Amino acid sequence: MMTPKPAFCAMRALRGIAFALACGLSLSAPVPSLAQQDEQAAARSNVERGGAMSIRKIEAIVLPKMKGMKYVGFTYHPSENVYLLRFMNGPKVVDVEVDAKTGRILWRSR
């Protein structure tokens, strides 16, 4: 019986490690939660019915007013019909609550 060469054993071990890492990374890919999917569906439905502006229109209104801040993203709250836009002002987080129907800024954290 022949014993496998050390290089062959090392390659088999590396292949196994690479496969395990690939499997682990594919399982950790972000998947939208059911709450996020429901939130998106509610926003889309409300925009289609005319009860809310699209996020693109809201961003066109709000972003120019937030000069010097980095836009991070938004969340839609269907029960209040508001968008919450998040910005970074240096190390500080700034939240802006916007009426989804009118685009009017309702509240801004300091």
VOGU-3710 file (C-alpha; in Angstrom, 3 decimals, decimal comma):
1> mmtpkpafca> 0,000/0,000/0,000  1,301/3,444/-0,957  1,193/6,338/1,453  -0,003/9,619/-0,030  2,618/12,273/-0,662  2,637/15,169/1,842  1,843/17,707/-0,905  -1,269/15,730/-1,850  -2,438/15,663/1,781  -1,854/19,411/2,128
11> mralrgiafa> -3,854/20,138/-1,038  -6,731/17,951/0,166  -6,741/19,786/3,513  -6,695/23,221/1,816  -9,538/22,189/-0,470  -11,552/21,110/2,558  -10,881/24,379/4,368  -11,773/26,438/1,273  -15,020/24,496/0,859  -15,943/24,975/4,525
21> lacglslsap> -15,261/28,724/4,296  -17,306/29,041/1,116  -20,229/27,239/2,742  -20,004/29,419/5,830  -19,889/32,636/3,833  -22,854/31,683/1,691  -24,920/31,002/4,814  -24,060/34,376/6,313  -25,206/36,405/3,278  -27,735/39,060/4,348
31> vpslaqqdeq> -31,344/38,048/3,790  -34,110/40,591/4,281  -36,219/39,777/7,324  -39,954/39,275/7,005  -40,459/42,610/8,776  -38,306/44,389/6,164  -40,180/42,684/3,329  -43,542/43,676/4,865  -42,269/47,226/5,311  -41,189/47,407/1,663
41> aaarsnverg> -44,504/45,980/0,471  -46,434/48,487/2,590  -44,373/51,385/1,229  -44,807/50,240/-2,363  -48,550/49,781/-1,912  -48,973/53,177/-0,271  -46,959/54,895/-3,038  -49,060/53,173/-5,721  -52,302/54,299/-4,015  -51,030/57,879/-3,814
51> gamsirkiea> -50,852/57,884/-0,014  -47,084/58,420/0,041  -44,288/59,808/-2,086  -41,613/57,446/-3,332  -38,381/57,392/-1,379  -36,611/58,917/-4,402  -38,880/61,987/-4,221  -38,405/62,213/-0,457  -34,621/62,014/-0,897  -34,767/64,758/-3,549
61> ivlpkmkgmk> -36,454/67,020/-0,978  -34,410/66,155/2,117  -30,853/65,431/0,922  -30,134/69,001/-0,284  -31,069/70,260/3,197  -28,504/67,966/4,837  -25,355/69,478/3,330  -22,075/68,052/4,588  -23,714/64,912/5,979  -23,362/61,397/4,636
71> yvgftyhpse> -26,680/59,736/3,781  -26,828/56,231/5,267  -30,321/55,018/4,339  -33,983/55,027/5,247  -36,759/53,094/6,938  -40,463/53,381/6,168  -42,948/53,218/9,036  -46,352/52,399/7,495  -48,378/52,810/10,686  -47,314/56,474/10,926
81> nvyllrfmng> -46,791/56,942/7,165  -43,344/58,432/7,746  -39,864/57,814/6,404  -36,934/57,898/8,803  -33,767/58,957/6,973  -30,414/58,439/8,669  -27,303/60,562/8,163  -23,797/60,678/9,613  -22,428/64,059/10,611  -18,849/63,081/11,392
91> pkvvdvevda> -19,151/60,511/14,184  -22,699/61,604/15,100  -25,891/59,937/13,821  -28,630/62,321/12,680  -32,160/60,971/12,112  -34,762/62,873/10,117  -38,434/61,932/10,212  -40,339/62,917/7,063  -44,074/62,871/6,331  -44,407/60,330/3,509
101> ktgrilwrsr> -47,421/62,079/1,940  -46,123/65,658/1,867  -42,329/65,332/2,146  -42,341/67,761/5,086  -39,645/67,243/7,725  -41,441/66,466/10,976  -38,490/65,959/13,296  -34,714/65,977/13,265  -32,345/64,722/15,942  -29,530/67,037/16,997
//
